[in-house]
């Protein structure tokens, strides 16, 4: 019997930890999982363990010399100058013990999610440990050692021969995945992110549309700093509907970074929980319209691990499971446990009060600028649907 959804999780995800001061903290995955369990929307029967990705699978995207460098770094045997060549040992991506194994489990979690859906065991699958979209063929970047999304899409193309729509709503541009498939007409990448004028990695411009046979299958929506819910959702909903109609995917893979929220310490967007209800709702709708429900969702960025990420990521599962986000109060048992550790007051409701958004004097200018980006980026589809 096919499950509606499967939740990929193992405590091994916690081993992907650079150091105590680093903003990338997989405790957020545990908090999201426990929030769902305390809400009685996630059962033990729906949780599946990730496997470890093999080196052959990693090499579907990553250069073998890079994989060897990561393995050496795992054992403290990578020289500093060699590490810099591969983006390892930097401030963003420091080396740590057993990093190869830890990163391989995140990739394996995404491959587990893919096989669960594409073998017909579940309609949808969620791997919150994945979504590391900045990794390159032979270089680590932006907290990402191995790029599970890129490996996963290569895996889907080789094993299942399906056309993949990749949707990335992280506040940072999904550069590693985009460049991996920049010449591939069977993979359509969509990234809605804060403009690179102010934010890492500085790419993701409107004119990045793909090359050779892949021209017209890369879409970027670099929205302005301080964008609020209404403008974000106008871009997201218009873009995804039109691009899905244009590309007609066989399977949808979403990267669900939760760092566009106004509380996030690393970005400058001003969204609330409203977008994290609507993002999975539309992905769910499009998956059923074009892909017989085949939807795999990943985690990604998100650095307010207390007030934002658990709720945002839990809503992905809620939509997968029931077709609707949760509303009302957060379970008291979850709040009691995590408030003891949190340095901030935890929100008591699934939704946010709009008063948390600072007053943005340029709101109308930002909305107008984002509308122009939407129109300019979608010109290609209008000519080809």
C-alpha positions as a printed Julia matrix, in Angstrom:
385×3 Matrix{Float64}:
  0.0    0.0     0.0
  1.35   3.43   -0.95
  1.84   5.93    1.89
  0.82   9.5     1.29
  4.17  10.73    2.6
  7.45   9.55    4.13
  9.69  11.49    6.52
 13.42  10.75    6.21
 15.27  11.06    9.51
 18.15   9.7    11.53
 20.2   11.07   14.4
 23.14  10.8    11.96
 21.95  14.14   10.53
 23.24  15.79   13.72
 26.79  14.73   12.85
 26.88  17.4    10.13
 28.17  20.07   12.5
 31.04  22.44   11.76
 31.58  23.92   15.25
 29.63  25.42   18.13
 29.77  28.97   16.74
 28.73  28.08   13.19
 25.22  29.22   12.14
 24.43  25.93   10.36
 22.85  23.85   13.11
 20.97  20.61   12.41
 19.23  20.79   15.79
 16.53  22.55   13.76
 15.73  19.21   12.07
 15.19  17.57   15.46
 13.01  20.47   16.59
 10.85  20.27   13.46
 10.45  16.5    13.85
  9.49  16.8    17.51
  7.05  19.61   16.75
  5.27  17.27   14.33
  5.31  14.4    16.8
  3.89  16.58   19.58
  1.22  17.79   17.13
  0.28  14.14   16.41
  0.88  14.57   12.69
  4.01  12.39   12.41
  4.05   8.73   13.46
  6.92   6.27   13.77
  5.52   4.32   10.81
  6.03   7.35    8.55
  9.7    7.82    9.44
 12.26   6.1     7.23
 16.0    5.93    7.86
 18.44   7.45    5.37
 21.13   5.34    3.83
 24.65   6.56    3.27
 25.32   7.67   -0.32
 28.08   5.64   -1.98
 31.12   7.26   -3.54
 29.85   6.14   -6.94
 26.63   8.05   -6.28
 28.48  11.14   -5.07
 30.54  10.98   -8.26
 27.38  11.35  -10.35
 28.01  15.05   -9.74
 31.18  15.56   -7.71
 34.72  15.17   -9.06
 36.5   12.11   -7.62
 39.51  14.23   -6.59
 37.17  16.45   -4.55
 35.59  13.44   -2.83
 39.08  12.23   -1.91
 39.91  15.68   -0.5
 36.79  15.57    1.7
 37.78  12.12    2.93
 41.27  13.37    3.79
 39.79  16.36    5.61
 37.61  13.95    7.6
 40.76  12.39    9.05
 42.67  15.64    9.55
 45.07  14.78    6.73
 44.2   17.57    4.28
 46.89  20.23    3.96
 45.64  23.8     4.4
 46.66  24.99    0.91
 45.02  21.92   -0.67
 41.87  22.55    1.33
 41.58  26.12    0.05
 41.61  24.8    -3.53
 38.54  22.71   -2.69
 36.76  25.3    -0.53
 37.48  23.27    2.61
 38.8   24.77    5.83
 37.26  28.17    5.12
 35.21  30.29    7.52
 31.97  29.17    5.82
 32.93  25.52    5.43
 35.43  24.51    8.12
 36.61  20.92    8.24
 35.48  18.57   11.01
 36.04  14.96   11.97
 34.15  12.4     9.84
 32.73  15.12    7.59
 32.68  12.82    4.56
 30.47  10.3     6.34
 28.2   12.99    7.81
 27.72  14.67    4.43
 27.19  11.3     2.71
 24.23  10.58    5.0
 22.58  13.88    4.04
 22.93  12.96    0.35
 21.8    9.42    1.06
 18.73  10.79    2.82
 17.74  12.62   -0.35
 18.34   9.51   -2.47
 16.24   7.51   -0.01
 13.43  10.04   -0.4
 13.68   9.83   -4.18
 13.55   6.03   -4.33
 10.62   5.98   -1.89
  8.59   8.2    -4.21
  9.75   6.95   -7.6
  9.36   3.28   -6.67
  5.77   4.05   -5.68
  6.05   3.54   -1.91
  4.99   7.15   -1.15
  3.47  10.0    -3.12
  5.68  12.53   -1.33
  8.86  12.43    0.77
 10.63  14.96    2.98
 14.34  15.07    3.83
 14.95  18.1     6.03
 18.61  17.1     6.34
 19.18  17.9     2.66
 18.97  21.0     0.49
 22.7   21.84    0.43
 22.5   23.72   -2.85
 25.81  25.64   -2.9
 28.17  22.68   -3.34
 30.03  22.54   -6.68
 31.5   19.71   -8.71
 34.91  20.13   -7.1
 34.43  22.71   -4.39
 32.57  23.23   -1.11
 30.77  26.54   -0.61
 28.24  28.24    1.64
 28.07  25.56    4.39
 27.61  22.83    1.73
 30.12  19.99    1.35
 28.22  17.67   -1.0
 25.32  19.0    -3.09
 22.57  16.49   -2.43
 20.14  18.21   -4.8
 22.55  18.0    -7.75
 23.49  14.38   -6.98
 19.78  13.56   -6.62
 18.8   15.05   -9.98
 21.67  13.21  -11.72
 20.41  10.05   -9.99
 16.82  10.64  -11.15
 17.94  11.28  -14.72
 20.14   8.17  -14.86
 17.97   5.69  -12.94
 14.45   6.84  -13.8
 14.88   9.04  -16.92
 12.35  11.62  -15.7
 12.15  15.37  -16.36
 12.83  17.26  -13.14
 11.49  20.62  -12.02
 13.73  21.96   -9.24
 12.21  24.81   -7.2
 14.44  26.68   -4.73
 12.91  29.22   -2.33
 15.95  29.69   -0.11
 16.89  33.35    0.38
 20.26  32.5    -1.19
 20.52  31.68   -4.9
 20.57  27.96   -5.7
 23.8   28.33   -7.64
 25.32  24.86   -7.34
 22.21  23.11   -8.68
 21.67  25.69  -11.43
 25.19  25.4   -12.83
 25.07  21.59  -12.66
 22.21  21.52  -15.19
 22.76  24.76  -17.07
 22.91  22.97  -20.45
 20.31  20.26  -19.72
 16.81  20.66  -21.25
 15.46  17.84  -19.08
 16.09  19.73  -15.84
 14.36  23.05  -15.19
 15.77  25.05  -12.26
 13.82  27.86  -10.59
 15.32  30.02   -7.84
 13.51  32.79   -5.97
 16.07  34.54   -3.77
 17.27  37.83   -2.39
 19.21  39.79   -4.98
 22.92  39.04   -5.04
 23.7   42.74   -4.67
 23.57  42.27   -0.93
 23.81  38.54   -0.29
 25.96  35.45   -0.92
 26.6   33.98   -3.48
 26.03  37.11   -5.62
 24.63  35.16   -8.59
 21.12  34.37   -9.82
 20.48  37.25  -12.18
 17.5   37.37  -14.53
 19.75  36.84  -17.57
 21.06  33.47  -16.3
 18.8   31.37  -18.54
 20.92  28.33  -19.44
 23.16  27.53  -22.4
 23.11  25.25  -25.48
 20.14  22.84  -25.3
 19.49  24.04  -21.75
 18.77  27.63  -22.77
 15.34  28.61  -21.48
 15.32  26.06  -18.63
 16.96  28.17  -15.93
 14.8   30.78  -14.17
 15.94  33.3   -11.58
 13.86  35.79   -9.59
 16.28  37.99   -7.6
 13.82  39.85   -5.39
 14.79  43.02   -3.57
 15.97  43.23    0.04
 13.1   43.84    2.51
 10.55  42.08    0.29
  7.42  41.2     2.32
  4.89  38.36    2.07
  2.58  39.76   -0.59
  5.3   40.54   -3.11
  7.18  37.29   -2.44
  4.03  35.25   -3.0
  3.06  37.19   -6.13
  6.41  36.26   -7.66
  6.35  32.67   -6.39
  2.8   31.8    -7.4
  2.94  33.45  -10.83
  6.35  31.96  -11.62
  5.68  28.4   -10.52
  2.32  28.11  -12.29
  3.67  29.47  -15.56
  6.95  27.53  -15.51
  5.21  24.26  -14.65
  2.81  24.76  -17.58
  5.78  25.48  -19.84
  8.05  22.62  -18.7
  5.48  19.92  -17.77
  7.69  18.01  -15.3
  7.58  14.32  -14.39
  8.75  14.92  -10.81
  9.21  17.96   -8.56
 12.16  18.5    -6.22
 11.89  21.5    -3.88
 14.59  23.12   -1.75
 12.85  24.76    1.2
 15.3   27.1     2.88
 13.55  28.98    5.69
 15.75  32.08    5.68
 13.48  34.58    3.91
 11.78  35.26    7.26
 12.21  38.68    8.85
 13.79  37.05   11.93
 16.59  35.38    9.97
 19.97  36.8    11.04
 21.8   36.23    7.73
 19.42  37.72    5.15
 17.44  40.91    4.51
 14.0   39.67    3.41
 10.91  40.44    5.5
  8.56  37.49    5.12
  6.51  35.83    7.86
  5.14  32.31    8.32
  2.51  33.11    5.68
  4.91  32.24    2.86
  5.86  28.96    4.55
  2.23  27.9     4.44
  1.76  28.89    0.78
  5.08  27.55   -0.62
  4.33  23.86    0.07
  0.64  24.26   -0.81
  1.46  25.29   -4.37
  4.24  22.68   -4.73
  1.7   20.04   -3.64
 -0.88  21.32   -6.12
  1.58  21.41   -9.04
  2.91  17.93   -8.2
 -0.58  16.49   -8.43
 -1.43  18.45  -11.57
  1.64  17.37  -13.56
  3.45  14.53  -11.77
  0.81  12.23  -10.23
  1.86  13.64   -6.87
  5.59  12.86   -7.21
  7.16  15.49   -4.94
 10.38  15.29   -2.94
 11.13  18.2    -0.57
 14.43  19.12    1.07
 15.52  21.49    3.83
 18.2   24.14    3.2
 19.04  27.44    4.85
 17.37  28.85    7.93
 19.32  30.34   10.8
 16.72  31.37   13.34
 16.46  27.77   14.48
 14.18  28.63   17.41
 11.35  30.85   16.17
 11.25  30.11   12.43
 12.7   26.89   11.05
 10.78  24.27   13.09
  7.42  25.8    12.2
  8.31  26.46    8.55
  9.64  22.97    7.95
  6.87  21.27    9.88
  4.35  22.93    7.57
  5.89  21.14    4.56
  5.05  17.82    6.2
  1.61  19.01    7.26
  0.78  19.87    3.65
  2.25  16.59    2.36
  0.22  14.62    4.87
 -3.14  16.38    4.83
 -3.04  18.92    2.0
 -3.29  21.77    4.53
 -0.94  23.62    6.9
 -1.52  23.53   10.64
 -3.2   26.45   12.39
 -3.72  27.56   15.96
 -1.47  26.99   18.96
  1.89  25.26   19.1
  1.76  22.24   21.48
  2.57  23.29   25.04
  4.75  20.21   25.56
  7.06  21.26   22.69
  7.25  24.85   23.92
  8.05  23.76   27.48
 10.9   21.51   26.36
 12.61  23.87   23.93
 12.02  27.17   25.75
 14.49  25.96   28.39
 17.24  26.0    25.74
 16.12  28.9    23.55
 17.77  32.31   23.95
 14.58  33.97   22.63
 10.87  33.74   23.4
  9.35  30.95   21.3
  6.17  31.75   19.33
  3.01  30.15   20.73
  1.17  29.94   17.38
  1.82  28.44   13.97
  1.2   31.82   12.33
  2.99  35.13   12.93
  1.47  38.42   13.96
  2.2   40.85   11.12
  3.47  43.37   13.66
  6.81  41.52   13.77
  7.64  42.95   10.32
  9.49  46.28   10.57
  8.05  49.29    8.77
  9.52  49.39    5.26
  9.23  52.9     3.73
 10.14  51.59    0.24
  7.46  48.86    0.17
  5.73  50.07   -3.03
  9.08  50.53   -4.81
 10.19  47.04   -3.81
  6.92  45.5    -5.02
  7.18  47.33   -8.35
 10.78  46.25   -8.82
  9.89  42.61   -8.09
  7.01  42.75  -10.59
  9.44  43.88  -13.3
 11.76  40.99  -12.46
  8.82  38.59  -12.69
  7.77  39.93  -16.11
 11.31  39.95  -17.51
 12.11  36.44  -16.33
  8.87  34.94  -17.65
  9.15  36.44  -21.14
 10.68  33.22  -22.39
  7.8   31.01  -21.25
  5.15  33.29  -22.74
  6.76  32.83  -26.13
  7.01  29.07  -25.82
  3.95  27.7   -23.97
